[in-house]
């Protein structure tokens, strides 16, 4: 039997140095993996934040556009109520439809640009 209880676990110096080096390399590799994972999570959080902010912006714009469009519709209805003859009704309707088509086109373009910006911002790598 061995004199020392741990004598059976004694290693030659070369083996001990190899094991120590292997453990150090494994720790370095693990630290690299953890750092990469933290970077990936941070980038994901930044992209999610950008997407949330963009979605909020689009929601606010959409509500503002809805309010503008309803105001224009009520204004049109008030003007119609004051029309004196069918010719004025047709003129008012034509003006309203023309104005609303331009407004809706502009609003759709702005929302499209906002959506594209959200996608581009979310796709940008964060440093």
C-alpha positions as CSV (number, residue, x, y, z in Angstrom):
1,X,0.0,0.0,0.0
2,X,1.1,3.5,-0.7
3,X,2.6,5.5,2.2
4,X,0.8,8.7,1.2
5,X,-3.0,8.5,0.4
6,X,-2.6,10.6,-2.7
7,X,0.6,9.1,-3.9
8,X,-1.2,7.0,-6.4
9,X,-2.4,10.2,-8.1
10,X,1.1,11.6,-8.6
11,X,1.9,12.6,-12.1
12,X,5.1,13.1,-13.9
13,X,5.9,16.8,-14.4
14,X,5.5,16.6,-18.2
15,X,1.9,15.2,-17.8
16,X,1.1,17.8,-15.2
17,X,2.3,20.6,-17.5
18,X,0.3,19.1,-20.4
19,X,-2.9,18.9,-18.3
20,X,-2.4,22.4,-17.0
21,X,-1.9,23.8,-20.5
22,X,-4.9,21.9,-21.7
23,X,-7.1,23.3,-18.9
24,X,-5.8,26.8,-19.7
25,X,-6.6,26.4,-23.4
26,X,-10.1,25.1,-22.6
27,X,-10.7,28.0,-20.3
28,X,-9.6,30.5,-23.0
29,X,-11.8,28.7,-25.6
30,X,-14.7,28.8,-23.1
31,X,-14.2,32.5,-22.4
32,X,-14.2,33.2,-26.2
33,X,-17.5,31.3,-26.5
34,X,-19.1,33.2,-23.7
35,X,-17.9,36.5,-25.1
36,X,-19.3,35.6,-28.6
37,X,-22.6,34.6,-27.0
38,X,-22.8,37.9,-25.0
39,X,-22.1,39.8,-28.2
40,X,-24.8,38.0,-30.1
41,X,-27.3,38.6,-27.4
42,X,-26.4,42.2,-27.2
43,X,-26.8,42.6,-31.0
44,X,-30.1,40.8,-30.9
45,X,-31.4,43.1,-28.1
46,X,-30.3,46.2,-30.1
47,X,-32.1,44.9,-33.2
48,X,-35.2,44.1,-31.1
49,X,-35.1,47.5,-29.6
50,X,-34.8,49.2,-33.0
51,X,-37.7,47.1,-34.3
52,X,-39.9,48.0,-31.3
53,X,-39.0,51.7,-31.7
54,X,-39.8,51.5,-35.4
55,X,-43.1,49.8,-34.9
56,X,-44.0,52.4,-32.4
57,X,-43.1,55.1,-34.9
58,X,-45.3,53.5,-37.6
59,X,-48.2,53.1,-35.1
60,X,-48.0,56.8,-34.2
61,X,-47.8,57.9,-37.8
62,X,-50.7,55.6,-38.7
63,X,-52.8,57.2,-35.9
64,X,-51.9,60.7,-37.0
65,X,-52.8,59.8,-40.6
66,X,-56.1,58.3,-39.6
67,X,-56.9,61.5,-37.6
68,X,-55.9,63.7,-40.6
69,X,-58.1,61.6,-43.0
70,X,-61.1,61.7,-40.7
71,X,-60.7,65.5,-40.2
72,X,-60.6,65.9,-44.0
73,X,-63.7,63.7,-44.3
74,X,-65.7,65.7,-41.7
75,X,-64.6,68.9,-43.4
76,X,-65.8,67.6,-46.7
77,X,-69.2,66.6,-45.1
78,X,-69.6,70.0,-43.7
79,X,-68.9,71.6,-47.0
80,X,-71.4,69.3,-48.7
81,X,-74.0,70.4,-46.3
82,X,-73.5,74.0,-47.3
83,X,-73.5,73.3,-51.1
84,X,-76.0,75.3,-53.0
85,X,-76.5,73.1,-56.1
86,X,-75.4,69.8,-57.7
87,X,-72.6,71.4,-59.6
88,X,-71.0,72.6,-56.3
89,X,-71.5,69.1,-54.8
90,X,-69.6,67.5,-57.8
91,X,-66.9,70.1,-57.6
92,X,-66.5,69.6,-53.8
93,X,-66.4,65.8,-54.3
94,X,-63.9,66.0,-57.0
95,X,-61.6,68.3,-54.9
96,X,-62.0,66.0,-51.9
97,X,-61.2,62.8,-53.9
98,X,-58.2,64.5,-55.6
99,X,-56.8,65.8,-52.3
100,X,-57.4,62.5,-50.5
101,X,-55.7,60.5,-53.3
102,X,-52.6,62.7,-53.0
103,X,-52.7,62.5,-49.3
104,X,-53.1,58.7,-49.2
105,X,-50.3,58.3,-51.7
106,X,-48.0,60.4,-49.6
107,X,-48.9,58.6,-46.4
108,X,-48.3,55.2,-48.0
109,X,-44.9,56.3,-49.2
110,X,-43.9,57.7,-45.8
111,X,-45.1,54.5,-44.1
112,X,-43.2,52.4,-46.7
113,X,-40.0,54.5,-46.1
114,X,-40.4,54.1,-42.3
115,X,-40.8,50.3,-42.7
116,X,-37.8,50.1,-44.9
117,X,-35.8,52.1,-42.4
118,X,-36.8,49.8,-39.6
119,X,-35.7,46.7,-41.6
120,X,-32.4,48.4,-42.5
121,X,-31.7,49.5,-39.0
122,X,-32.5,46.1,-37.6
123,X,-30.2,44.5,-40.1
124,X,-27.2,46.7,-39.3
125,X,-24.6,45.1,-37.1
126,X,-24.3,46.9,-33.8
127,X,-20.9,47.4,-32.4
